[in-house]
Amino acid sequence: MARYTGPVCKLCRREGEKLFLKGERCFTPKCAFERRSYAPGEHGRAGQGRAGDRVSDYGRQLRAKQRARRVYGVLERQFRRYFSVAIKTRGLTGLNLLQTLELRLDNVIYRMGFAENRTQARQMVSHGHFVVNEHKTDIPSMLLKPGDKIVVREGSRSKSFFKELPDFAETRNCALWLDRDIKGLSGRVLRLPERAEIDGTLNEQLIVEYYSR
């Protein structure tokens, strides 16, 4: 299972904006982006304030693609595979791509409010704490579909984290295209997410242009 293991705050600095990859910490003064908002590397500070004046079309397309990858925690090979599926699916390629990313199991758990961020959701799935349609799974990239049901495994409910999970989930919103039962520690995919229900800062058109060069 390939994943990025480097410092995630560096990814936010490279994109020039917060990607909220550390959850609640990103809203506190401890956030590294608050202290160093310039790009990482020895030339990061020197290029601050003038690099954006000369960004090419390719540069904007690349940044849009990289931003989406980093938000969902997907590496390049898998992201390209998602795009290949999206382009073969009926409808708008960009929307198909974003819907595919949203239907990843780790993202669905995060969207239900059962995890502080996608990294935590990915770890919970990898450790086998969830059951999908009565089958235990440890694959964060598993793609769900409308009607699929996700439940915290019975053997995991005695752990302190999951005992406190209902109180934590109460403080977080659940996406409208999902249904959740906080007391039952379960949820269901009701339908595909609409574009307005997906991160508005993602630019799927630039991603399509990048892969269509």
C-alpha positions in Angstrom: 0.0 0.0 0.0 1.8 3.1 -1.3 1.4 6.3 0.6 3.2 9.6 1.3 5.2 9.4 4.5 6.9 12.8 4.6 5.9 16.0 6.5 2.4 17.0 5.4 2.9 20.7 6.4 5.4 20.9 3.6 2.7 20.0 1.1 0.5 22.9 2.2 3.5 25.3 1.9 4.2 24.0 -1.6 0.6 24.7 -2.6 0.7 28.1 -1.0 -2.5 27.4 1.1 -3.8 25.3 3.9 -5.0 21.8 2.8 -6.1 21.0 6.4 -4.2 17.7 6.3 -3.8 17.6 10.1 -7.3 18.3 11.1 -7.9 20.5 14.1 -4.2 21.4 14.4 -4.5 23.4 11.2 -6.8 25.8 13.0 -4.3 26.5 15.8 -1.2 28.7 16.0 0.8 25.4 16.0 0.1 25.1 12.3 3.4 25.3 10.4 1.8 27.2 7.5 1.1 30.1 9.9 4.8 30.4 10.6 6.2 29.7 7.2 3.7 30.2 4.4 6.4 30.3 1.7 7.4 27.3 -0.4 9.8 24.8 1.1 13.4 24.6 0.0 16.3 27.0 -0.1 14.7 29.2 -2.8 11.2 29.2 -1.2 11.4 32.5 0.6 13.3 34.2 -2.3 10.5 33.3 -4.8 7.7 34.5 -2.5 5.5 37.2 -4.0 6.8 37.0 -7.5 6.4 33.4 -8.7 2.7 33.7 -9.2 3.1 36.5 -11.7 4.7 34.2 -14.2 2.9 30.9 -13.8 2.3 29.2 -17.1 -0.9 27.3 -18.1 1.0 24.1 -17.5 2.0 25.3 -14.1 -1.6 26.0 -13.1 -2.7 22.7 -14.4 0.1 20.9 -12.5 -0.7 22.7 -9.3 -4.4 21.8 -9.6 -3.6 18.2 -10.1 -1.1 18.1 -7.2 -3.5 19.8 -4.9 -6.2 17.3 -5.5 -3.7 14.4 -5.1 -2.6 15.8 -1.7 -6.0 16.6 -0.4 -7.1 12.9 -0.9 -3.7 11.4 -0.1 -3.3 9.6 -3.4 0.0 9.0 -5.2 0.5 9.7 -8.9 0.0 6.2 -10.4 -3.2 5.7 -8.6 -4.5 9.2 -9.4 -3.8 8.6 -13.1 -5.7 5.3 -12.9 -8.7 7.1 -11.4 -8.5 9.6 -14.3 -8.5 6.7 -16.8 -11.6 5.3 -15.2 -13.3 8.8 -15.2 -12.6 9.4 -18.8 -14.3 6.1 -19.8 -17.3 6.8 -17.6 -20.4 8.5 -19.1 -20.7 12.2 -18.0 -18.3 15.0 -17.2 -14.7 13.6 -16.8 -13.8 16.1 -14.1 -16.9 15.4 -12.0 -16.4 11.6 -12.5 -12.9 11.9 -11.1 -13.9 13.9 -8.0 -16.8 11.5 -7.3 -14.4 8.5 -7.5 -12.0 10.2 -5.1 -14.9 11.0 -2.7 -16.1 7.3 -2.8 -12.8 6.0 -1.4 -13.5 4.2 1.9 -11.0 6.4 3.9 -12.7 9.6 2.5 -16.2 8.3 3.3 -15.2 7.6 6.9 -13.8 11.1 7.1 -16.9 12.6 5.5 -19.1 10.8 8.0 -17.2 12.6 10.8 -15.6 9.4 12.3 -12.1 10.7 11.8 -10.3 14.0 12.3 -8.7 13.9 8.9 -8.2 11.5 6.0 -4.8 10.2 7.3 -6.5 9.1 10.5 -9.3 7.5 8.6 -6.8 5.7 6.4 -5.0 4.3 9.4 -8.2 3.1 11.0 -9.2 1.2 7.9 -5.7 -0.2 7.5 -5.9 -1.6 11.0 -9.1 -3.5 10.2 -11.5 -1.5 12.3 -14.3 -1.3 9.7 -16.7 -3.7 8.1 -18.2 -3.0 4.6 -21.4 -4.9 3.7 -20.6 -7.4 6.5 -17.1 -8.0 5.2 -14.0 -6.9 7.1 -11.7 -4.8 5.0 -8.3 -3.1 5.4 -8.1 -1.4 2.1 -8.4 2.4 2.4 -8.7 2.9 -1.4 -11.7 0.6 -1.7 -14.4 2.3 -3.8 -17.9 2.3 -2.4 -21.2 2.7 -4.2 -24.7 3.9 -3.3 -26.2 1.4 -0.8 -23.0 0.2 0.7 -23.0 0.1 4.5 -19.9 0.8 6.8 -19.9 -0.4 10.4 -17.2 -0.3 13.1 -16.1 -3.9 13.7 -17.5 -5.4 16.9 -14.0 -6.4 18.1 -12.9 -2.7 17.9 -15.8 -1.2 19.9 -14.2 -2.0 23.2 -11.2 0.2 22.5 -11.1 3.5 24.2 -11.0 5.5 20.9 -14.2 4.0 19.6 -15.9 4.3 23.0 -15.3 8.1 22.7 -16.0 8.2 19.0 -19.8 9.0 19.3 -19.0 12.2 21.3 -16.4 13.2 18.8 -18.7 12.5 15.8 -21.4 14.7 17.4 -19.1 17.7 16.9 -18.6 17.0 13.2 -20.9 17.4 10.2 -21.8 14.4 8.0 -21.9 14.9 4.2 -25.4 15.1 2.8 -24.8 12.2 0.4 -24.1 10.0 3.4 -26.2 8.7 6.3 -24.7 7.9 9.7 -25.9 6.4 12.9 -23.6 7.8 15.6 -24.8 5.5 18.4 -24.5 2.5 16.1 -21.1 3.6 14.8 -22.3 3.0 11.3 -23.1 4.8 8.0 -24.4 4.3 4.5 -23.7 5.8 1.1 -27.0 7.2 -0.1 -26.0 8.5 -3.5 -23.2 10.0 -5.5 -22.0 13.4 -4.3 -23.0 16.4 -6.3 -20.3 18.9 -7.4 -21.5 21.5 -4.9 -20.9 19.0 -2.1 -17.2 18.5 -3.0 -14.3 20.8 -2.1 -14.9 23.9 -4.1 -11.2 24.8 -4.2 -10.5 21.9 -6.4 -10.3 22.7 -10.1 -11.2 19.6 -12.0 -11.1 21.4 -15.4 -7.4 22.2 -15.0 -6.8 18.5 -14.0 -8.6 17.3 -17.2 -6.5 19.8 -19.2 -3.3 18.5 -17.6 -3.9 14.9 -18.6 -5.2 15.9 -22.0 -2.0 17.6 -23.1 
